Amino acid sequence: MFFDFETLPASERYKLVVSTVVPRPIAWVVSQDAAGVVNTAPFSFFNVFTDSPVVLGIGIGPTPGGTTKDTLSNIKATGQFVVCLVPQSHMQQMNATAIDFGAEIDELDEAGLTKVASSKIKVPRIGESPVAMECETFQLIPVGHHTIVLGKVLAMHVRDEAVMDPAKNYIDTPKLDLVGRMHGRGWYTSTRDRVEMPRISVADWEAKKKS
């Protein structure tokens, strides 16, 4: 089936993209406004793009009413935010922070989550998250009604029991027990099912062809 994105309305393009580009990692973004009011919200238009410096990207669209989301307003105001990753044990709390509360409401308090001071920025991180990345704004790119937020990662916090070797920076990824976003409005997936498939060298590939 062919879908011509130049003729489809935005709502239909969105349905096709989120139903096929899966699973998507979830950025559980903590930000705060100039007065210090904390906001937290999940975003699945998210990934990491570079490693030197480490830059991650989040696509932030408008609210259902068409206004700017608090997360984007806060990032524009302070230039700082924390990206936390979502463990399966706290999916319900993550979902609670997606509720369209007013800007004056602290979603971490509403969801019963713990604020932990960051090391390099003023914005706190989520204590229940096994991974938190302290970020400063690298670039803001307007694309249609979205803004792509590029954040430079200044520091990362990883839960102690998931660190295999601190000297070598080895992480026991399965112990993070993260979740990702799937299709539709309410579907998610865990990272518990994995398949190992080592990369193949040119020499091994050529040898395989001859066998």
C-alpha positions in Angstrom: 0.0 0.0 0.0 1.3 3.4 -1.0 0.8 6.5 1.2 1.6 9.9 -0.3 2.5 12.1 2.6 2.3 15.2 0.4 -1.5 14.6 0.1 -2.3 13.3 3.5 -3.4 15.5 6.4 -1.1 15.7 9.4 -3.4 13.6 11.6 -3.2 10.7 9.1 0.6 11.0 8.7 0.9 10.9 12.5 -1.1 7.7 12.7 1.1 6.0 10.1 4.3 7.0 11.6 3.5 6.1 15.2 2.1 2.7 14.1 5.2 1.7 12.2 8.2 3.4 13.9 8.3 1.1 17.0 9.4 0.6 19.6 10.3 4.2 20.5 12.2 5.1 23.7 10.5 7.5 26.0 12.0 10.7 27.2 10.5 11.4 30.7 11.4 15.1 30.7 11.7 17.2 33.8 11.9 20.9 33.4 11.1 24.0 35.5 10.1 27.5 34.7 11.9 30.7 35.7 10.2 30.8 39.1 11.2 27.2 39.8 7.9 25.4 39.3 8.7 21.8 38.1 7.0 20.2 35.2 7.3 16.6 34.0 6.0 14.9 30.9 6.8 11.9 28.6 7.7 12.2 24.9 8.2 9.3 22.5 9.4 11.4 19.6 12.9 10.9 21.1 16.3 9.4 20.6 20.1 10.0 21.0 21.8 11.2 17.9 25.5 11.8 18.5 28.2 10.7 20.9 30.8 13.6 20.9 29.2 15.6 22.3 26.3 13.4 23.3 23.2 15.2 21.8 19.7 13.8 22.1 16.6 15.0 20.4 13.0 15.4 21.5 10.1 16.4 19.2 7.6 18.6 21.1 4.3 19.4 19.6 1.6 21.8 20.8 -1.1 20.9 23.4 -4.4 19.6 22.1 -5.6 23.2 22.3 -2.8 24.4 20.1 -0.8 26.2 22.8 2.9 25.7 23.7 3.5 22.8 26.1 5.0 23.7 29.4 8.0 21.5 28.7 9.0 23.6 25.7 8.2 26.9 27.4 10.4 25.9 30.4 13.3 24.8 28.2 13.1 28.1 26.3 13.1 30.0 29.5 15.9 28.2 31.3 17.9 26.2 28.7 18.0 23.2 31.1 16.1 19.9 31.4 16.6 16.3 32.5 15.7 13.3 30.4 14.8 10.3 32.6 14.1 6.8 31.2 11.0 4.9 32.2 11.3 1.6 34.1 8.4 -0.9 33.8 7.8 -0.6 37.6 6.8 3.0 37.1 4.7 3.0 33.9 1.6 4.1 35.8 3.4 7.1 37.3 4.8 8.0 33.9 1.3 7.9 32.5 0.0 10.2 35.3 2.6 12.8 34.3 1.1 12.9 30.8 -2.2 14.3 32.2 -2.9 17.8 30.9 -2.4 19.6 34.3 -2.1 23.4 34.5 1.3 25.0 34.4 1.1 25.6 38.2 0.8 21.9 39.0 3.9 19.8 39.8 3.4 16.4 38.1 6.1 14.8 40.2 4.1 15.6 43.3 0.8 14.5 41.7 2.4 11.1 40.7 4.1 10.6 44.1 7.6 10.6 42.6 10.8 11.7 44.3 12.7 14.8 43.3 16.5 14.4 43.5 18.9 17.3 43.0 20.9 17.2 39.8 24.7 17.7 39.8 25.2 20.3 37.1 21.9 22.0 36.5 19.0 23.4 38.6 16.3 21.1 37.3 15.8 18.0 39.5 15.7 14.4 38.3 13.3 11.6 39.1 14.6 9.4 41.9 12.6 6.3 40.7 14.1 6.5 37.2 17.1 4.2 36.7 18.7 6.6 34.1 18.7 10.3 34.2 20.6 12.7 31.8 21.2 16.3 32.8 20.9 18.4 29.6 21.4 22.0 28.4 19.9 23.3 25.2 22.1 22.7 22.2 19.6 23.9 19.5 15.9 24.5 19.0 14.6 23.7 15.5 11.1 24.6 14.5 9.6 22.0 12.2 5.9 22.6 11.3 4.0 22.8 14.5 6.7 20.8 16.3 10.0 22.0 17.9 12.9 19.6 17.8 14.8 20.2 21.1 18.4 19.1 20.8 20.0 18.7 24.2 23.6 18.3 25.1 24.1 15.8 27.9 26.3 17.2 30.6 26.0 14.2 33.0 24.3 10.9 33.4 23.0 9.1 36.6 22.6 5.3 36.4 21.2 3.2 39.2 24.0 1.6 41.1 22.9 -2.0 40.8 22.8 -1.6 37.0 26.4 -0.6 36.8 28.6 -3.6 36.1 32.0 -2.0 36.0 32.2 1.8 36.8 35.9 2.0 35.7 35.0 0.7 32.2 31.5 2.3 32.1 29.8 -1.1 31.6 26.1 -1.1 32.2 23.9 -4.1 32.8 21.1 -2.9 30.5 18.6 -5.6 31.3 18.6 -4.5 34.9 17.3 -1.1 33.8 14.1 -2.8 32.8 13.0 0.0 30.5 9.8 0.3 28.4 9.2 1.8 25.0 6.2 3.2 23.2 4.3 1.2 20.6 1.4 1.9 18.3 -1.8 3.8 19.2 -2.5 5.8 22.3 -2.0 3.2 25.0 0.4 0.5 23.9 3.9 0.0 25.4 6.5 -2.7 25.3 9.2 -3.9 27.7 12.8 -4.7 26.9 12.7 -8.1 28.5 12.6 -10.0 25.3 15.9 -9.8 23.4 17.7 -11.5 20.5 21.5 -11.5 20.3 22.9 -11.2 16.7 26.6 -10.2 16.5 27.7 -7.9 13.6 29.3 -9.7 10.7 32.7 -8.7 9.3 33.4 -8.6 5.6 35.8 -11.5 5.9 33.2 -13.6 7.7 30.6 -12.7 5.1 32.8 -13.7 2.2 33.7 -17.0 4.0 30.0 -17.7 4.5 29.2 -17.1 0.8 31.9 -19.7 -0.1 30.7 -22.4 2.3 
